[in-house]
Amino acid sequence: MSRIFRVAEGKTFELRGEAFNLTNSYRAGPVTTNLSSTQFGQILTAQDPRIIQLAGKFVF
């Protein structure tokens, strides 16, 4: 999402926000499928947690 604010003639301020995995829900990684592994059938990783980025830009 972004919003542009006009500050003065020829000058603007842009505010931008981005969010990934906003609900912070658990997303399991792939299951180990190597039959000779002692970790066979286990989930060893999880995907990225919640990430929120905010940015501002002043244009003159």
Secondary structure, DSSP 4 states (H G I P E B T S, - for coil): -EEEEEEETTEEEEEEEEEESTT----B-PBP--TTSTTTT-B--B----EEEEEEEEE-
